[in-house]
Amino acid sequence: MYELTIEDTFAAAHQLKGYQGPCENLHGHTFRVQAHIKGNNLKKEGFLIDFKEIKSALKEIIAEFDHHNLNELSYFKTENPTSENLARIIFQKMEKQIPVSKVTVWESPTSSASYYNG
């Protein structure tokens, strides 16, 4: 089994409704997003999927979130823009283009959330 990992970042603001603490206030992060792709069969060129294809798909998806107040996006009208929800949304959008196995969203150097079909 092979696993590929690519990552990119985007900057955005959010606030967590119903949360007791500083994160209920509007604040920003530079989110780091990792996409993981697993597979057994390499193409004749010797790779699973071209990194260029994966990077392009992820860049297109996260562009929708970059430099926005996430609370104002339609995804977050009924749920909080947490790292967990971001990971799920990015995964679901990405799996339409790439056979992604897991998406991890880091909101700080020491805190992340992952989503995968398991």
C-alpha positions in Angstrom: 0.0 0.0 0.0 1.2 3.4 -0.9 0.2 6.7 0.7 0.7 10.2 -0.7 0.5 13.3 1.4 0.3 16.9 0.1 -0.4 20.0 2.0 -1.3 23.6 1.5 -2.5 26.5 3.7 -5.2 29.2 3.8 -5.9 32.1 6.0 -9.4 32.7 7.4 -11.4 34.0 10.4 -14.1 32.3 12.4 -15.9 32.4 15.6 -17.5 29.5 17.5 -21.1 30.1 18.4 -22.2 28.6 21.7 -18.6 28.2 22.9 -17.7 29.5 26.3 -14.2 31.0 25.9 -12.0 33.2 23.7 -12.9 31.3 20.5 -16.4 32.7 20.7 -14.8 35.9 19.5 -13.9 36.5 15.9 -10.3 35.4 15.4 -8.1 34.1 12.6 -5.9 31.2 11.7 -3.5 30.2 9.0 -5.1 26.7 8.5 -2.8 24.0 7.2 -4.5 21.3 5.2 -3.1 17.8 4.5 -4.7 15.5 2.0 -3.8 11.8 2.0 -4.3 9.4 -0.9 -3.8 5.6 -0.5 -3.6 2.9 -3.2 -1.9 -0.3 -4.2 -1.4 0.1 -7.9 1.2 2.4 -9.5 0.7 3.8 -13.0 3.2 2.7 -15.6 5.2 5.8 -14.9 5.8 4.6 -11.3 3.5 6.8 -9.4 0.1 6.4 -7.7 -1.3 9.8 -8.8 0.6 12.8 -10.0 1.3 15.2 -7.1 0.4 18.0 -9.5 -3.2 16.7 -9.9 -3.6 16.4 -6.1 -2.2 19.8 -5.3 -4.4 21.4 -8.0 -7.5 19.8 -6.6 -6.7 20.9 -3.0 -5.8 24.4 -4.0 -9.1 24.8 -5.9 -11.1 23.6 -2.9 -9.4 25.7 -0.2 -9.5 28.9 -2.4 -13.2 29.0 -1.5 -12.2 29.5 2.2 -9.1 31.6 1.9 -9.3 35.1 3.3 -13.0 34.8 4.3 -14.9 34.9 7.5 -15.9 31.2 7.5 -19.1 31.9 9.5 -20.5 33.8 6.5 -20.1 30.9 4.1 -23.2 28.7 3.4 -21.5 25.6 4.9 -21.5 27.2 8.3 -25.0 28.7 8.5 -26.2 25.8 10.7 -22.9 24.5 12.2 -19.7 25.9 13.6 -16.7 26.3 11.3 -14.5 24.0 13.4 -11.4 22.2 12.2 -13.5 19.0 12.3 -16.2 20.4 10.0 -13.6 21.9 7.7 -11.8 18.6 7.4 -15.1 16.8 6.5 -16.2 19.4 3.9 -12.8 19.5 2.2 -12.7 15.7 2.2 -16.2 15.4 0.6 -15.3 18.0 -2.0 -12.0 16.4 -2.8 -13.3 12.9 -3.0 -15.3 14.0 -6.1 -12.0 14.5 -7.9 -9.3 12.4 -6.2 -9.6 9.1 -4.3 -8.6 10.8 -1.0 -8.4 8.6 2.1 -8.1 11.3 4.8 -8.0 15.1 5.2 -6.4 16.8 8.2 -6.9 20.4 9.1 -4.4 22.1 11.5 -5.5 25.3 13.1 -2.3 25.7 15.0 1.1 24.0 15.0 -0.1 21.7 17.7 -3.8 21.1 17.1 -5.5 19.3 14.2 -8.6 17.4 13.3 -8.9 14.7 10.6 -11.8 13.2 8.6 -11.8 10.0 6.7 -14.4 7.4 5.7 -13.8 4.6 8.1 
